[in-house]
Amino acid sequence: MTQITVRVDGVSYTDDVEPRTLLVHHLREQLGKVGTVVGCDTSNCGACTVHLDGQSVKSCTVLAVQADGSEVTTIEGVAEGGVLHPVQKAFHEMHGLQCGFCTPGMIMASIDLLKENPSPSELEIREGIEGNLCRCTGYQNIVRAVQQAAGEMGSHGTHTAPETTGAQA
């Protein structure tokens, strides 16, 4: 076992993990962050996308020990004080989901895309989310949701995850 300390959604956790444990499994099984979905376990679907030190990553491709000392943001950590992140709100308003399985990863990838490119074209949105698969929607409303969020974030400034502190788990 290896001891790691990871800050997840603003709370610091110190845990013993097996060196082969994937970040997605650590988040779900040890920390209870079940919004991070296990999809394919092969990095093809993007359902497990989280932000690791501010960058979008597929958490099934990262070992928990590699995240030691890092900041992780999951889908549970993007809303502020009960107020949905503009991307979450837009996915809801624009019907950017059907079954919802891909939605956490799609939202996390979209947030990262908008951080890098606050005003993407439709093509840039499609390219920005291409590592996240959706089998239900046909992507039309997902693209519209990202466009709406870009407009919302552009007109009201950027939305950042809250800085919170918490007890060690």
N, C-alpha and C positions, 0 to 999 in steps of 0.2 A: 504494500500500500504506500501511496505517496500523498503527503499532505499538500493541499492547494488552498489558496485564498483567492476568491473571485468576488468582485463586486457586481451583483446582478440586480438590475432595476433599482439602483441606488442603495442597496443593502449589501454589506460585506458578509461573506460566508467563508468559513474555514472548514474543510472536510477532508477526510481520508478517502482517496479513490484508487482503484486499480489503474495502473498506467495505461491499460487498453480501453478504458471507459471513454466512449464518445461524449462530447459536450452535450449533444441532444439528450442522451440518456441521463447524464448528471443533472441537467436542468429539470427534466421531467421526474425522475425517480428519487433523487435526493433533495431537490429544492422545491418540488411541487409545481414547477412552471409548465403545466400541461397544455398551455396555449401554443407552445412550440411543438409542432406536430411531427411525428415520425411517419414519413411517407414511404420512400423507396429504399432508404439506407444505402443508396448508391450515388447520391448527389445529383440525380437526374431531375427530380421533381421540384426542389426548392421549397417544399412545405416547411422545412425545419430552419428557414432563414432567420437569423438573429443579427444584431449588430455587435461586433467584437471590436472594442476600442474605436467605435464610430464607423466601422466599415461593415457592409453587408457580407455575411458569410453563411454558408450552409453548415449548420452545426453538426451534421452527420459526417463531415470531412475533417473535423477538428477534435483532437483528443482533449479531454478535460484538463490534463496536465499542461497542455499548450496554452490554455487560457489562464494559467496561474499568474496572478498579479494584474489581470486585465479587467476591463469594464465590459460587461455584457448587458445589452438591452434586449428584452424579449417583447413580444406583443403585449404582455401584461404591463410593461413599463412605459408605454408610449402615451397613454392618456395622462392628463394632469388634473389632479383633484376631482376626478369623476367626469371631467370634460374630455370628450373624444379628441384625439389628434385630428387635424384637418383631413388627413388621408383616410382615417377610419370613418369619419363623418361622411366623406364623399363616397366611399364604398357603400355605405348604408343608403345614402340618398340616391345614388345613381344605379342601385341594384347591381353592384359589381361583384356579386357572389350568388351562388345558388346553393350548393350543398355546404359550402363554407370550409371544406377541408384544406384547400390551397390558400385561403384568405389570409391567415397570419403571415405566412411567408411572402405572399404577394404584397401585403401592406408594408412589411419590413423592407422588401426590395424597392418598393415605390418611394418610401421615405428617403432611402439612400439615393435613389435616382434624383429626386427633387432637391436634395442637399447639393448634389454635384451639378445639376442643371435645373435651375428654378423655373425655367420656361421651355420645356421640351416640346418638340413637334410630335405629331402622332407617331411618326416613324421612330423617333428617338425614344418614345415611351415603349413602343413594341420591342425595340432592341434592348432597352433597359430592363425589361421584365422577362426577356426570352429564356432565362434560366429557371423560370418558375412555370410549371405546367398547371393548366386548368382543364379538366375534362368536361366541364358543364357549361361554361358561359359563352364560349366562342370569342372571348376577350373584348368584345365591343364595349360593354359597359365598364369593364375594368379600365380600359383606355380612357373612357369618358370620365371615370372617377378620378383618375390621376390628373387629367386636364383640369377638372373642377378644383381639385386640391391645389394644383399649381396656381390657379387664379386666386384662390382663397389665401394661400400662404403668401403670395406676392402682394396682395392688397392689404394684408394685416401683419406683415413681417413674418419671419420664420417662427415655427413652433419648435421648442426644444423640450426634451424630456426633463422632468422635474429632478432637482438635486435633493435627494432625501438621505437621511441617515437612519440606520437601524442597528439593532443588536446583532451580535454574532449568532449564527444559527448552529 
